[in-house]
Amino acid sequence: MWPNLIPGDILRAEECQAQNLKPGMIAVFAAEGGEHFIVHRVVSVRISSDNTVVQSAGDRSGLDEGQWRFISSDHVTMVTGVLRRGKYHNVGSLSIPMFLSPSLLVRIYCGIVRKLFW
């Protein structure tokens, strides 16, 4: 999710029903087996009578290959804010485009953040 979320950020999150997700929101999805989590932006939400299908993408990595499927009663963790350098910031739905952050800059920036804050 770089450059909108950077290594060392502490995320604030709340649960919401899957059907209440909107494009632009950042959500935490449980990967296969539930041992790992993926923080990605919601791109589209399709709601039918019994389930909700969510397409997500990383701000830098692009669209996810699969889609997330939820039944109407499922809850999803939604990121509402970020604690960065001792200040709390609300998470907006706008993202910095991928083409403005080439991979070399990402690696350099992440290396600096790791040295300074970890």
Contacts in CASP RR format, 6 or more apart in sequence:
PFRMAT RR
TARGET T0000
AUTHOR 0000-0000-0000
METHOD contacts of the structure
MODEL  1
MWPNLIPGDILRAEECQAQNLKPGMIAVFAAEGGEHFIVHRVVSVRISSD
NTVVQSAGDRSGLDEGQWRFISSDHVTMVTGVLRRGKYHNVGSLSIPMFL
SPSLLVRIYCGIVRKLFW
1 26 0 8 1.000
1 39 0 8 1.000
1 40 0 8 1.000
1 41 0 8 1.000
1 58 0 8 1.000
1 59 0 8 1.000
1 60 0 8 1.000
2 59 0 8 1.000
2 60 0 8 1.000
2 101 0 8 1.000
2 106 0 8 1.000
2 109 0 8 1.000
2 110 0 8 1.000
3 59 0 8 1.000
3 60 0 8 1.000
3 96 0 8 1.000
3 101 0 8 1.000
3 106 0 8 1.000
3 109 0 8 1.000
4 26 0 8 1.000
4 59 0 8 1.000
4 91 0 8 1.000
4 95 0 8 1.000
4 96 0 8 1.000
5 11 0 8 1.000
5 26 0 8 1.000
5 39 0 8 1.000
5 59 0 8 1.000
5 82 0 8 1.000
6 84 0 8 1.000
6 109 0 8 1.000
6 110 0 8 1.000
6 113 0 8 1.000
7 110 0 8 1.000
7 113 0 8 1.000
7 114 0 8 1.000
7 117 0 8 1.000
7 118 0 8 1.000
8 84 0 8 1.000
8 113 0 8 1.000
8 117 0 8 1.000
8 118 0 8 1.000
9 82 0 8 1.000
9 83 0 8 1.000
9 84 0 8 1.000
10 82 0 8 1.000
10 83 0 8 1.000
10 84 0 8 1.000
11 28 0 8 1.000
11 39 0 8 1.000
11 79 0 8 1.000
11 81 0 8 1.000
11 82 0 8 1.000
11 83 0 8 1.000
12 79 0 8 1.000
12 80 0 8 1.000
12 81 0 8 1.000
12 82 0 8 1.000
12 83 0 8 1.000
12 88 0 8 1.000
13 28 0 8 1.000
13 77 0 8 1.000
13 78 0 8 1.000
13 79 0 8 1.000
13 80 0 8 1.000
13 81 0 8 1.000
14 77 0 8 1.000
14 78 0 8 1.000
14 80 0 8 1.000
15 75 0 8 1.000
15 76 0 8 1.000
15 77 0 8 1.000
15 78 0 8 1.000
16 75 0 8 1.000
16 76 0 8 1.000
16 78 0 8 1.000
17 72 0 8 1.000
17 73 0 8 1.000
17 74 0 8 1.000
17 75 0 8 1.000
17 76 0 8 1.000
18 52 0 8 1.000
18 54 0 8 1.000
18 70 0 8 1.000
18 71 0 8 1.000
18 72 0 8 1.000
18 74 0 8 1.000
18 75 0 8 1.000
18 76 0 8 1.000
19 45 0 8 1.000
19 47 0 8 1.000
19 52 0 8 1.000
19 70 0 8 1.000
19 72 0 8 1.000
21 27 0 8 1.000
21 42 0 8 1.000
21 45 0 8 1.000
21 52 0 8 1.000
21 54 0 8 1.000
21 76 0 8 1.000
21 78 0 8 1.000
22 42 0 8 1.000
22 45 0 8 1.000
22 93 0 8 1.000
23 42 0 8 1.000
23 43 0 8 1.000
23 44 0 8 1.000
23 45 0 8 1.000
23 93 0 8 1.000
24 41 0 8 1.000
24 42 0 8 1.000
24 43 0 8 1.000
24 92 0 8 1.000
24 93 0 8 1.000
24 95 0 8 1.000
25 41 0 8 1.000
25 42 0 8 1.000
25 78 0 8 1.000
25 79 0 8 1.000
25 93 0 8 1.000
26 39 0 8 1.000
26 40 0 8 1.000
26 41 0 8 1.000
26 42 0 8 1.000
26 78 0 8 1.000
26 79 0 8 1.000
26 91 0 8 1.000
27 39 0 8 1.000
27 40 0 8 1.000
27 41 0 8 1.000
27 42 0 8 1.000
27 54 0 8 1.000
27 56 0 8 1.000
27 76 0 8 1.000
27 77 0 8 1.000
27 78 0 8 1.000
27 79 0 8 1.000
28 37 0 8 1.000
28 38 0 8 1.000
28 39 0 8 1.000
28 76 0 8 1.000
28 77 0 8 1.000
28 78 0 8 1.000
28 79 0 8 1.000
29 37 0 8 1.000
29 38 0 8 1.000
29 39 0 8 1.000
29 40 0 8 1.000
29 56 0 8 1.000
29 68 0 8 1.000
29 76 0 8 1.000
30 36 0 8 1.000
30 37 0 8 1.000
30 38 0 8 1.000
31 37 0 8 1.000
31 38 0 8 1.000
38 56 0 8 1.000
38 64 0 8 1.000
39 79 0 8 1.000
40 56 0 8 1.000
40 57 0 8 1.000
40 58 0 8 1.000
40 64 0 8 1.000
41 56 0 8 1.000
41 57 0 8 1.000
41 58 0 8 1.000
41 59 0 8 1.000
41 95 0 8 1.000
42 54 0 8 1.000
42 55 0 8 1.000
42 56 0 8 1.000
43 55 0 8 1.000
43 56 0 8 1.000
43 57 0 8 1.000
43 63 0 8 1.000
44 54 0 8 1.000
44 55 0 8 1.000
45 52 0 8 1.000
45 53 0 8 1.000
45 54 0 8 1.000
45 55 0 8 1.000
46 52 0 8 1.000
46 53 0 8 1.000
46 54 0 8 1.000
47 53 0 8 1.000
50 71 0 8 1.000
50 72 0 8 1.000
51 69 0 8 1.000
51 70 0 8 1.000
51 71 0 8 1.000
51 72 0 8 1.000
52 69 0 8 1.000
52 70 0 8 1.000
52 71 0 8 1.000
52 72 0 8 1.000
52 74 0 8 1.000
53 67 0 8 1.000
53 68 0 8 1.000
53 69 0 8 1.000
53 70 0 8 1.000
54 67 0 8 1.000
54 68 0 8 1.000
54 69 0 8 1.000
54 70 0 8 1.000
54 76 0 8 1.000
55 63 0 8 1.000
55 64 0 8 1.000
55 66 0 8 1.000
55 67 0 8 1.000
55 68 0 8 1.000
56 63 0 8 1.000
56 64 0 8 1.000
56 68 0 8 1.000
57 63 0 8 1.000
57 64 0 8 1.000
58 64 0 8 1.000
59 95 0 8 1.000
59 96 0 8 1.000
59 98 0 8 1.000
60 98 0 8 1.000
60 101 0 8 1.000
60 106 0 8 1.000
62 98 0 8 1.000
70 76 0 8 1.000
79 91 0 8 1.000
80 90 0 8 1.000
80 91 0 8 1.000
81 88 0 8 1.000
81 89 0 8 1.000
81 90 0 8 1.000
81 91 0 8 1.000
82 88 0 8 1.000
82 89 0 8 1.000
82 91 0 8 1.000
83 89 0 8 1.000
85 117 0 8 1.000
END
